[in-house]
Amino acid sequence: MSQVIDWILSHITWMIGLLFIIFFSSIMITVSQYNRFEYTADQVISRSGGLTHSAYKILKDESEQKYHDMFQVSVHDLTKLKPNEITDDDRYNRKPADYGADVTYYIQIKVPFNVNLGSIHVNNYIRAKGARTIQNEVRLDPDGDSN
């Protein structure tokens, strides 16, 4: 009888260890995806004259196609606003930034979190945000056209 109990306990320990490895791996994959998106956002925004409409569109498409809409960029912290109060002015700048100017933008992270344990069903998102500051690398001529 003690051998059966030892066998069951050893398998429970293995299952808990396996679940911990899967959970930790999913966190590391999400961090890796965030780092890749953050690098892409830095490059697009610095080469677009700031977070302009075109840069916003590129990054929105990137997030939808490669990351299942897990990331959103904006010029303001959208977590402080209600969804019906958010305008395009909160998402991107209307005019490009000056050459060499600091451009601050936010990346909102939305990671799906689903748990189904019998009668307990949790279907929600884990949300976080991060602020980034980069320099604009686009020169503008006096007429406002980029070179």
KOLLO-386641 format. One record per residue (C-alpha): residue in one letter; chain; x, z, y. Coordinates in nm, 4 decimals, always signed. Layout:
N
(r A A (X Z Y)),
...
//
This chain:
147
(r M A (+0.0000 +0.0000 +0.0000)),
(r S A (+0.2817 +0.0801 +0.2421)),
(r Q A (+0.4298 -0.2658 +0.1783)),
(r V A (+0.1053 -0.4303 +0.2873)),
(r I A (+0.0938 -0.2212 +0.6051)),
(r D A (+0.4613 -0.3025 +0.6760)),
(r W A (+0.3908 -0.6728 +0.6245)),
(r I A (+0.0909 -0.6655 +0.8615)),
(r L A (+0.2817 -0.4701 +1.1278)),
(r S A (+0.5791 -0.7053 +1.1077)),
(r H A (+0.3533 -1.0077 +1.1574)),
(r I A (+0.1707 -0.8429 +1.4478)),
(r T A (+0.5093 -0.7783 +1.6097)),
(r W A (+0.6056 -1.1436 +1.5604)),
(r M A (+0.2768 -1.2623 +1.7095)),
(r I A (+0.3139 -1.0392 +2.0156)),
(r G A (+0.6714 -1.1633 +2.0597)),
(r L A (+0.5576 -1.5248 +2.0261)),
(r L A (+0.2804 -1.4739 +2.2830)),
(r F A (+0.5307 -1.3146 +2.5218)),
(r I A (+0.7663 -1.6147 +2.4826)),
(r I A (+0.4801 -1.8602 +2.5469)),
(r F A (+0.3680 -1.6649 +2.8554)),
(r F A (+0.7220 -1.6410 +2.9954)),
(r S A (+0.7811 -2.0117 +2.9277)),
(r S A (+0.4646 -2.1091 +3.1153)),
(r I A (+0.5819 -1.9066 +3.4155)),
(r M A (+0.9218 -2.0783 +3.4079)),
(r I A (+0.7591 -2.4237 +3.3869)),
(r T A (+0.5429 -2.3426 +3.6909)),
(r V A (+0.8478 -2.2227 +3.8866)),
(r S A (+1.0311 -2.5419 +3.7940)),
(r Q A (+0.7362 -2.7544 +3.9082)),
(r Y A (+0.7205 -2.5627 +4.2355)),
(r N A (+1.0915 -2.6211 +4.2964)),
(r R A (+1.0546 -2.9952 +4.2339)),
(r F A (+0.7518 -3.0202 +4.4637)),
(r E A (+0.9261 -2.8140 +4.7303)),
(r Y A (+1.2275 -3.0502 +4.7240)),
(r T A (+0.9991 -3.3551 +4.7465)),
(r A A (+0.8036 -3.1986 +5.0344)),
(r D A (+1.1252 -3.1239 +5.2239)),
(r Q A (+1.2434 -3.4816 +5.1865)),
(r V A (+0.9113 -3.6441 +5.2776)),
(r I A (+0.8447 -3.4195 +5.5774)),
(r S A (+1.1959 -3.4449 +5.7210)),
(r R A (+1.1875 -3.8243 +5.6934)),
(r S A (+0.8327 -3.8623 +5.8286)),
(r G A (+0.8800 -3.6860 +6.1599)),
(r G A (+0.7216 -3.3624 +6.0412)),
(r L A (+0.4039 -3.3025 +5.8468)),
(r T A (+0.2206 -3.6042 +5.9869)),
(r H A (-0.0862 -3.7690 +5.8365)),
(r S A (+0.1266 -4.0133 +5.6332)),
(r A A (+0.3483 -3.7326 +5.4970)),
(r Y A (+0.0397 -3.5249 +5.4154)),
(r K A (-0.1154 -3.8179 +5.2260)),
(r I A (+0.2062 -3.8807 +5.0273)),
(r L A (+0.2362 -3.5142 +4.9276)),
(r K A (-0.1336 -3.4831 +4.8445)),
(r D A (-0.1100 -3.7867 +4.6146)),
(r E A (+0.2085 -3.6458 +4.4580)),
(r S A (+0.0377 -3.3137 +4.3898)),
(r E A (-0.2704 -3.4781 +4.2389)),
(r Q A (-0.0818 -3.7265 +4.0207)),
(r K A (+0.2119 -3.5176 +3.8960)),
(r Y A (+0.1028 -3.1547 +3.9255)),
(r H A (-0.2767 -3.1603 +3.8657)),
(r D A (-0.3433 -3.0650 +4.2312)),
(r M A (-0.1578 -2.7351 +4.1927)),
(r F A (+0.0102 -2.7553 +4.5367)),
(r Q A (-0.1247 -2.8127 +4.8884)),
(r V A (+0.0780 -2.8510 +5.2077)),
(r S A (-0.0345 -2.7633 +5.5585)),
(r V A (+0.1065 -2.6780 +5.9000)),
(r H A (-0.0866 -2.3478 +5.9074)),
(r D A (-0.1428 -2.0709 +5.6567)),
(r L A (-0.4767 -2.1845 +5.5141)),
(r T A (-0.5229 -1.8647 +5.3131)),
(r K A (-0.6196 -1.6892 +5.6394)),
(r L A (-0.8999 -1.9386 +5.7094)),
(r K A (-1.2346 -1.9831 +5.5381)),
(r P A (-1.2748 -2.3180 +5.3566)),
(r N A (-1.5457 -2.4386 +5.5976)),
(r E A (-1.3207 -2.3592 +5.8997)),
(r I A (-1.0299 -2.5818 +5.7899)),
(r T A (-0.9838 -2.8977 +5.9964)),
(r D A (-0.7314 -3.1822 +5.9810)),
(r D A (-0.5416 -3.0160 +6.2666)),
(r D A (-0.4749 -2.7245 +6.0307)),
(r R A (-0.3435 -2.9543 +5.7573)),
(r Y A (-0.1052 -3.1826 +5.9494)),
(r N A (+0.0306 -3.2597 +6.2967)),
(r R A (-0.1125 -3.5468 +6.4967)),
(r K A (+0.2240 -3.6373 +6.6554)),
(r P A (+0.5734 -3.6504 +6.5033)),
(r A A (+0.8172 -3.3736 +6.5891)),
(r D A (+1.1202 -3.4357 +6.8089)),
(r Y A (+1.4463 -3.5340 +6.6420)),
(r G A (+1.6273 -3.2243 +6.5135)),
(r A A (+1.3293 -2.9969 +6.5803)),
(r D A (+1.2419 -2.7309 +6.3260)),
(r V A (+0.9294 -2.8123 +6.1258)),
(r T A (+0.7562 -2.5197 +5.9566)),
(r Y A (+0.4964 -2.5871 +5.6908)),
(r Y A (+0.3238 -2.3969 +5.4108)),
(r I A (+0.2875 -2.4735 +5.0430)),
(r Q A (-0.0172 -2.3153 +4.8818)),
(r I A (+0.0107 -2.2749 +4.5042)),
(r K A (-0.2984 -2.2723 +4.2821)),
(r V A (-0.2185 -2.1973 +3.9148)),
(r P A (-0.5105 -2.2099 +3.6678)),
(r F A (-0.5764 -1.8811 +3.4861)),
(r N A (-0.8224 -1.8994 +3.1963)),
(r V A (-0.8949 -1.6192 +2.9496)),
(r N A (-1.1619 -1.6248 +2.6789)),
(r L A (-1.1776 -1.3061 +2.4729)),
(r G A (-1.5108 -1.2911 +2.2967)),
(r S A (-1.7612 -1.1876 +2.5605)),
(r I A (-1.4984 -1.1783 +2.8394)),
(r H A (-1.4523 -1.5109 +3.0171)),
(r V A (-1.2178 -1.5412 +3.3152)),
(r N A (-1.1891 -1.8868 +3.4676)),
(r N A (-1.0049 -1.8581 +3.7977)),
(r Y A (-0.6790 -1.9359 +3.9804)),
(r I A (-0.3706 -1.7378 +4.0664)),
(r R A (-0.2927 -1.8173 +4.4295)),
(r A A (+0.0304 -1.7801 +4.6243)),
(r K A (+0.1951 -1.9366 +4.9258)),
(r G A (+0.5352 -1.9988 +5.0706)),
(r A A (+0.6547 -2.0998 +5.4171)),
(r R A (+0.9325 -2.3563 +5.4589)),
(r T A (+1.1288 -2.4655 +5.7656)),
(r I A (+1.3283 -2.7881 +5.7787)),
(r Q A (+1.4633 -3.0148 +6.0502)),
(r N A (+1.3124 -3.3465 +6.1501)),
(r E A (+1.5480 -3.6379 +6.0771)),
(r V A (+1.3487 -3.9133 +6.2498)),
(r R A (+1.4557 -4.0407 +6.5920)),
(r L A (+1.1868 -4.1662 +6.8265)),
(r D A (+1.2392 -4.4181 +7.1054)),
(r P A (+1.0810 -4.3554 +7.4482)),
(r D A (+0.7693 -4.5519 +7.3469)),
(r G A (+0.7075 -4.3101 +7.0575)),
(r D A (+0.7896 -4.5561 +6.7793)),
(r S A (+1.0212 -4.4361 +6.5033)),
(r N A (+1.3404 -4.6275 +6.4303)),
//
